[in-house]
Amino acid sequence: MTILKCTKPKCYFLNIWLVMLLTTFNSVVFGQTDTSDSSNIEAINNLNQIIQFLENIKYSVENSIIFTEQEVEKMSEYIREGQKMQILFVDNLSVLHPDKTTLKSDLTQQFHFILQSLALYRSDLRNADVKATDSNNKEFDYLINRIPSLIANLKILTPDYKNLDWVNNKIDELNDYLQAAYGNDAPIHFSIEGIFSENVKSIHWSDVKNMSVNRNENKVSISCIDKRGLLFDFNENQYPHIASMHVHFLAFYQKIAESVAENSVNRSTTIQTDLERATQILNELLPNENYYVTEAGIRDKDFGIVIEFSINKQLDKPVIIIDADSSKFEMCCFLGTEESDDGALNDQYYSTFFLFRPEQLEIVNELKAIFDKLVK
């Protein structure tokens, strides 16, 4: 199976800043990162900052038609800031999507090309005495078209943790009391998902019923709606910290459960909206097919399974790879059969190319972003 690598349709002779930027880009290694709740929320905040940075670039490019000299100076600031933003971009994508190397590489490449194009656009404006030329018009069109597409992809891939900043702070407080009482050997750990221990792997917040502290027996009990539970001991020296944890837990655990549940509902609504939008785009791009999208994959109304997302996960292959230069995209992985030498039929997965009109590039990028989100 061949996977195309998309490149910007220009060969650039870069100034020293761009050479340094490219060197920095190539030196970044996608590795495993801390995916704790606090790290996730920090990564979300950082990516929102990058989205705003891209919005600012787009606004500056649009205004450069009228306020050229003023915006050229602003672009200089964005170019200087770009190297830091690119590293921030890569690092925080790695936190939220540590296993999606292809996805991260694709989005990072898009971000890099935007910074590269901005530098060339600014240089063209300055060399042409801030007048429009064929060269800077091409860069203008590239930036105006590609920045919104990347922003849309980032918004889809950046979770909307409504109220979870507050939740995270409260969970940190509970874990701090445990740390003070038990050091690094705490019997339980609180997280956004719920309560974890060695004996009971996970209790979701929605299943928690109550916490009680028995001072006579020096035991803490956490009861659950489904009759599971947690029980652990403490000594007299640990009791002040356990008591503080208990008070905070009783005051906030229902609110934590409500906030996490609200976020789950929002996520379910978002997924359904994404499925409907993906189906709509597929019907527009491939009007002769009867495709529709589910959480499990792409289906044909007449023939059933077309693409199973679980196969994409196993093969670590994105559903869509875009070749913007040729106005085509590759879709993977369709299920077929192949006859072996002994006559047996074996499952075979393959990809197919589809053409699109240049003006449809934005919705193709949107479709890719939705599929990347569903497959992650």
Secondary structure, DSSP 8 states (H G I E B T S, - for coil): --------S------HHHHHHHHHHHH---------HHHHHHHHHHHHHHHHHHHHHHHHHHHTTTSHHHHHHHHHHHHHHHHHHHHHHHHHHHHH-TT-HHHHHHHHHHHHHHHHHHHHHHHHHHHTTS---HHHHHHHHHHHHHHHHHHHHHHHHS---TTHHHHHHHHHHHHHHHHHHHTT--SEEE-SSEEEESSS--EEGGGEEEEEEETTTTEEEEEETTS-EEEEE--TTTHHHHHHHHHHHHHHHHHHHHHHHHHHHHHHHHHHHHHHHHHHHHHHH-TTS-EEE-SSEEEETTTEEEEEHHHHHHHT--SEEEEGGGTEEEEEEEEEEEE-TTS-EEEEEEEEEEE--GGGHHHHHHHHHHHHHHH-
